[in-house]
Amino acid sequence: MPYEQLSKTRITQALRRLGELAHGEKLTLEVALYGGAVFTLVYGSRDATKDVDALVRPLKEAQRLAAVVAREQGLPPDWLNDQVKQFLSPKEEKRRLAGGEFGPGLRISVPTAAYLLALKLRACRPRLPGYVGDEEDIQFLLRKIKPKSVAEVEKTYEKFFPGDTLGERAEALVEQVIKERKS
């Protein structure tokens, strides 16, 4: 059965419940959010996302508790997943989410805007039927960060992915947004 997209409210409810369950077991889960969840929860630049990309520790306990939340709230079994780990840089840059919105059982962090931009530029997936791709997120982050040049963006990218260069699609998108901002 197809599942609906996860809105800010649904993500918040699911994470809050995950925190309650963890706290009930005297656990504190370390949750590093990425991707669509960050754009939906933190920036509000998206209405929803298909899942919550995250690294959660301790992993086994988190997976068990996330399965309980999925059953209780009618979420897909992989609503909270770590598929993003294959794209991450060893030089992460994160910040803690302030406030206890999700309860005492969770400590949540998110990538800085610069690191999230580097991740999105590295992926730079096109929009496809049923998939939003990365371009709107990249445009949003570039407008937020306001780099003055492609070279500035390349320097930021190099910080997280040393020895790697922007792909052609990513570079063209960066050029386009910087040009739009200057006009």
URZI-V937256 format. One line per field, one symbol per residue. phi: phi as a letter, one per 20 degrees, with the letter a starting at -180 (. if undefined). psi: psi as a letter, one per 20 degrees, with the letter a starting at -180 (. if undefined). A space follows every 50 residues. Layout:
phi->???
psi->???
//
This chain:
phi->.fdffefgfffffffffgffffffdldceeddeblgfffefeemecfabf bdfbdccffffffffffffgffdmefgdgdbdgfgfdfefdfcccfffnd gdnfeccdccffgffffffffffkfffcgncfmdfffffgffffflfebf gfffffffgecgndcffgffffffgfffffffe
psi->pqqqqorggggggghggggggghhjkqopoooqrbhhghggghkiqhrrh ropqppppgggggghhhgggghjkqqhkhorkhihiiqqilqorqqpqqk hjriiqopqqqrhgghggghhgglqqprpjphaighgggghhhghlqirh hgghggghhhmpiqqqrgggghgggggggghh.
//
